[in-house]
C-alpha cells in the first residue's frame, strides 16, 4: 500500500492506494470498519477516549470535536479521506495529523 498526503488550503487529503489488486476489497472493508469505530469514538467521554484510544485516534477525535469535517470515499485502488475546517486553529490540527500520516508512510518531506 502507498499513502499520499496532500495539503489543502483548509485541511488535508489522505489517499491510500493498494498495490495488490486482490487486496483492494479487503482494505476498503477494513476502512469502513475503521470509520464506524471513529464515529463511535465521538460519543465517548474525554476520559474514555484517553484510556481506550491510541494517541493518533485521540488526535483525530479532538479535531472532530473541534469542528473538523471528515469525508471519505472509495477509489478504484483504495480510498481517500478529506479532512477540512474553516477554523485556522483546527486547520493546524489537521496539518499536524497529515504530517504524522506522511511520516508513517515514510515521506522524507513530511517534517517540512
C-alpha positions in Angstrom: 0.0 0.0 0.0 1.1 3.5 -0.6 -0.2 6.7 1.1 -0.1 10.2 -0.2 -0.9 13.2 2.0 -2.0 16.4 0.1 -2.2 19.7 1.9 -5.3 21.7 1.1 -5.9 25.4 1.8 -8.3 24.3 4.5 -7.1 20.8 5.6 -5.6 17.7 4.1 -6.4 14.7 1.9 -5.0 11.3 2.7 -5.1 9.0 -0.3 -4.3 5.3 0.1 -3.5 3.1 -2.9 -3.4 -0.7 -2.6 -0.7 -2.1 -4.8 -2.1 -5.6 -4.9 -5.5 -5.5 -6.7 -6.6 -8.7 -4.9 -6.5 -6.8 -1.6 -8.5 -3.7 -2.5 -11.9 -5.0 -1.3 -10.3 -6.2 2.0 -8.7 -2.8 2.5 -11.9 -0.9 1.8 -13.9 -3.1 4.1 -11.3 -2.5 6.8 -11.6 1.2 6.2 -15.3 1.0 6.6 -15.0 -0.7 9.9 -12.4 1.9 11.0 -14.8 4.7 10.0 -17.5 3.2 12.2 -15.1 3.0 15.1 -14.2 6.6 14.5 -17.8 7.6 14.6 -18.3 5.7 17.8 -15.3 7.4 19.4 -17.1 10.8 19.0 -19.6 9.5 21.5 -17.0 8.6 24.1 -16.3 10.8 27.1 -12.9 12.5 27.2 -11.9 10.2 30.0 -12.9 7.1 27.9 -11.1 8.4 24.9 -7.9 8.9 26.9 -7.9 5.3 28.1 -9.5 3.5 25.1 -7.9 5.2 22.1 -4.4 5.4 20.8 -2.8 8.8 20.7 -3.4 9.2 16.9 -7.1 8.3 17.3 -7.3 10.8 20.2 -6.0 13.5 17.9 -8.5 12.6 15.2 -11.3 12.7 17.7 -10.0 16.0 19.1 -10.1 17.6 15.6 -13.6 16.2 15.1 -14.8 17.6 18.4 -13.2 21.0 17.4 -15.3 21.1 14.3 -13.2 19.3 11.6 -15.2 17.8 8.7 -14.3 14.3 7.6 -15.3 12.9 4.2 -14.2 9.6 2.8 -14.7 7.7 -0.4 -13.5 4.6 -2.2 -11.3 4.8 -5.2 -10.6 2.1 -7.8 -7.4 1.2 -5.9 -8.1 2.1 -2.3 -9.6 5.0 -0.5 -9.4 8.7 0.2 -10.1 10.8 3.3 -10.6 14.5 3.2 -10.3 16.5 6.5 -11.2 20.2 6.4 -12.2 23.1 8.6 -12.9 26.8 8.2 -11.2 27.4 11.6 -7.5 28.2 11.3 -6.8 26.5 14.6 -8.5 23.3 13.5 -6.7 23.5 10.2 -3.4 23.5 12.2 -4.5 20.3 13.9 -5.3 18.7 10.5 -2.0 19.8 9.1 -0.3 18.1 12.1 -2.3 14.9 11.5 -1.4 14.9 7.8 2.3 15.3 8.7 2.1 12.3 11.1 0.5 10.2 8.4 3.2 11.3 5.9 5.9 10.4 8.3 4.3 7.0 8.9 4.3 6.4 5.2 8.0 7.2 5.0 7.7 10.6 3.2 11.0 12.3 3.7 9.4 15.7 3.2 6.8 15.2 6.0 8.7 17.2 8.5 8.8 20.3 6.3 
